[in-house]
Amino acid sequence: MPGTPLSSRDRDEIHVALIESRDMSWAEIGRRVDRHPTTIMREVQANAGRHMYRPATAQRRAGRCRRRPRQRLLAQHGDLRTRIQTELESGRSPVAISLDLDAEGTTGRPCVETIYLAVYDGTLGVTARECLRMRRPRRRSRTRRNPSNRPALPNIVSRPTTVNDRTEPGHWEVDQIIGANNASSMIWLSERVSRYSIPITMPLGYAANAVLAGLVEACDQIPPHLLRSLSFDQGSEWAEWESIAVTYNLDCWFCEPHSPWQRGQIENLNRQFRWWFPRGTDLGRVTQADADHAATIVNGQRRRGLGNHSPTDLYAALTMQ
């Protein structure tokens, strides 16, 4: 079942699938065990990869990772826990409580972060609304609090000349079209030399983990020698781009803020895709077969910019090189 840890039976099924085909996509394996493709990818990569995956070894490793040697400090009933709970209820802040404990030299005293974690996970029996100044029911992301600390993304202006002038195949531009009520989406990849496009349906929306799984499914369809780089816009849905870059040994580039036109090929193609999937369409109802049908028509059209050849013909020739 989704949401529960992988069982030994699930791992056996993953192993059987990998024996049948070492190149089987994560999405196909995920359908076999009713799991998200990203779950399968992380499971296999964390346990020696496609060629060395062993279910018994993976099961033992999972058991070691789940094991917790002792109970959390503030989950233990005692005078310290009671004192902290009482002081929080009286209006004192976690910082002030921690400083008092530090000044008193209390043995086994918790740090400020431990107190905050205990409040937010319900260990102390008092909610954030009842005891914290900001009264936020959930914690804010630290990266959002300190956006200036984020590492700079690889800028698309630094793409090599061979990518920009389309002399080297294997460089792809990536974009999404969003469905009705922002509840579903579809990823499209377009190769810069042949203009060949690949669609991936995303019925569960465009959160970073779902997008990562979609990108994995797309990349598994591309021959390794035609998979050299991906170019994205600045959308937060691409937050897991480093996982793709490491897994497939890719270069990744990002447009400058508010400049999606810097990868204009996929932006222009989106207008064609929207003929089949107009704005407001519930893309959750669009099957992969429907998306592939639209791609077949777009890819099969001859283009003057390609010397009256079609993307399908040029891409087929590139795959044979």
KEKE-405923 format. One record per residue (C-alpha): x, y, z. Coordinates in steps of 0.02 Angstrom, whole numbers, padded with zeros to 5 digits, always signed. Example, Ala and Ser with C-alpha at 12.3 -4.5 7.8 and 13.67 -1.06 7.14 Angstrom:
KEKE-405923
+00615-00225+00390+00684-00053+00357
This chain:
KEKE-405923
+00000+00000+00000+00061+00178-00037+00120+00269+00119+00186+00114+00207+00366+00050+00205+00415-00072+00069+00391-00252+00126+00503-00400+00091+00375-00458-00039+00386-00288-00126+00575-00301-00131+00564-00477-00202+00450-00412-00340+00572-00270-00378+00712-00397-00391+00611-00507-00509+00573-00357-00620+00756-00309-00628+00804-00488-00673+00678-00486-00816+00751-00322-00882+00891-00219-00806+00828-00072-00910+00646-00082-00854+00582+00091-00810+00549+00142-00631+00369+00180-00679+00340+00002-00742+00415-00074-00584+00313+00047-00479+00152-00012-00562+00195-00192-00518+00209-00156-00332+00084-00010-00326+00218+00116-00277+00275+00286-00340+00418+00272-00467+00527+00385-00359+00509+00263-00214+00573+00123-00326+00716+00228-00393+00777+00277-00219+00759+00099-00154+00864+00025-00293+00995+00162-00296+01017+00151-00107+01049-00035-00120+01189-00054-00248+01092-00009-00406+01003-00105-00543+01137-00238-00571+01178-00277-00389+01010-00255-00302+00974-00396-00177+00806-00397-00085+00870-00483+00074+01012-00358+00093+00893-00213+00060+00770-00279+00190+00907-00291+00323+00965-00115+00283+00786-00048+00298+00771-00130+00469+00931-00048+00529+00874+00122+00465+00705+00109+00554+00782+00057+00718+00786+00195+00850+00904+00155+00995+00814+00257+01126+00660+00359+01159+00665+00545+01122+00715+00652+01269+00551+00747+01290+00445+00594+01253+00502+00523+01421+00388+00569+01564+00480+00654+01705+00511+00816+01796+00603+00896+01650+00462+00863+01528+00332+00924+01652+00430+01084+01686+00450+01127+01502+00266+01093+01468+00212+01201+01614+00324+01346+01564+00265+01339+01384+00084+01345+01443+00126+01497+01550+00186+01592+01397+00375+01570+01405+00467+01543+01242+00571+01389+01199+00726+01499+01187+00701+01569+01363+00669+01396+01434+00825+01326+01353+00932+01470+01416+00868+01445+01594+00909+01260+01588+01081+01299+01520+01115+01428+01656+01061+01305+01790+01173+01169+01719+01028+01046+01708+01085+00872+01662+01023+00809+01494+00946+00977+01451+00865+00992+01278+00918+01123+01151+00796+01249+01079+00768+01146+00921+00722+00993+01025+00588+01093+01115+00517+01161+00953+00513+00986+00876+00423+00919+01030+00292+01057+01015+00260+01029+00831+00253+00839+00838+00134+00841+00988+00254+00758+01110+00225+00889+01246+00036+00889+01234+00030+01075+01196+00003+01145+01021+00097+01286+00935-00061+01393+00937-00069+01377+01125+00110+01418+01171+00212+01499+01031+00212+01684+00989+00183+01665+00802+00047+01531+00829+00088+01448+00663+00016+01270+00657+00161+01215+00544+00342+01266+00535+00404+01369+00391+00539+01299+00278+00711+01359+00327+00758+01382+00144+00611+01501+00124+00666+01598+00277+00841+01618+00204+00820+01626+00015+00988+01713-00005+01074+01555+00059+01013+01450-00087+01150+01398-00207+01142+01482-00377+01063+01376-00514+01165+01340-00671+01122+01485-00788+01062+01447-00963+01174+01584-01033+01323+01472-00992+01263+01334-01109+01403+01285-01230+01399+01348-01408+01369+01171-01471+01202+01172-01380+01148+01345-01434+01190+01322-01619+01114+01146-01622+01271+01061-01687+01271+00926-01552+01119+00814-01522+01058+00755-01353+01010+00922-01274+00828+00937-01218+00716+01080-01165+00583+01039-01034+00419+01121-00988+00249+01083-00915+00071+01124-00962-00046+01137-00813-00221+01065-00805-00384+01131-00732-00375+01201-00555-00187+01167-00551-00229+00987-00506-00140+00896-00647-00005+00926-00775+00094+00856-00920+00282+00862-00949+00352+00886-01124+00534+00865-01175+00598+00926-01343+00767+00882-01420+00852+01036-01494+00927+00962-01653+00783+00854-01714+00642+00949-01623+00576+00777-01571+00457+00789-01422+00414+00666-01283+00260+00687-01170+00235+00618-00995+00064+00631-00912+00058+00688-00730-00117+00650-00662-00063+00686-00481-00005+00864-00512+00166+00944-00519+00243+00933-00346+00431+00910-00352+00426+00723-00311+00295+00688-00444+00393+00788-00572+00551+00693-00528+00462+00529-00564+00398+00598-00729+00572+00653-00781+00641+00481-00736+00508+00399-00844+00551+00514-00989+00739+00494-00973+00722+00304-00971+00648+00316-01147+00797+00411-01219+00955+00322-01281+01103+00367-01168+01202+00448-01310+01055+00566-01342+01036+00619-01161+01166+00753-01124+01074+00899-01044+00906+00971-00990+00854+01155-00988+00718+01214-00869+00630+01374-00819+00632+01438-00639+00481+01338-00578+00490+01261-00405+00426+01097-00477+00603+01063-00540+00674+01064-00362+00736+00884-00377+00839+00921-00533+01002+00870-00448+00937+00692-00427+00910+00681-00615+01079+00761-00652+01171+00635-00542+01070+00483-00595+01092+00510-00782+01255+00610-00778+01173+00762-00859+01208+00947-00870+01060+01053-00816+01028+01237-00852+00896+01359-00793+00823+01514-00873+00847+01678-00784+00697+01733-00676+00545+01784-00780+00634+01735-00941+00558+01571-01002+00586+01633-01181+00770+01585-01159+00718+01408-01204+00599+01464-01339+00587+01299-01433+00482+01212-01301+00381+01371-01268+00331+01379-01452+00291+01194-01455+00176+01217-01306+00059+01315-01420+00042+01162-01530+00014+01046-01382-00124+01162-01319-00223+01127-01478-00254+00952-01409-00256+01004-01225-00332+01180-01211-00317+01281-01052-00442+01221-00922-00428+01040-00979-00425+00913-00838-00260+00831-00884-00291+00698-00751-00412+00620-00876-00283+00621-01017-00203+00450-01038-00024+00422-01091-00093+00350-01253-00185+00515-01287-00026+00615-01257+00077+00497-01366-00051+00516-01506-00031+00706-01504+00158+00688-01500+00153+00569-01649+00062+00699-01754+00176+00843-01701+00334+00740-01726+00276+00671-01892+00249+00840-01977+00380+00896-02104+00459+01064-02062+00543+01190-02172+00667+01229-02033+00722+01047-02039+00748+01043-02227+00572+00973-02255+00611+00825-02142+00505+00775-01992+00568+00767-01811+00527+00581-01811+00641+00547-01959+00785+00651-01890+00770+00575-01716+00769+00399-01787+00928+00439-01881+01010+00508-01724+00967+00353-01624+01060+00247-01752+01223+00345-01736
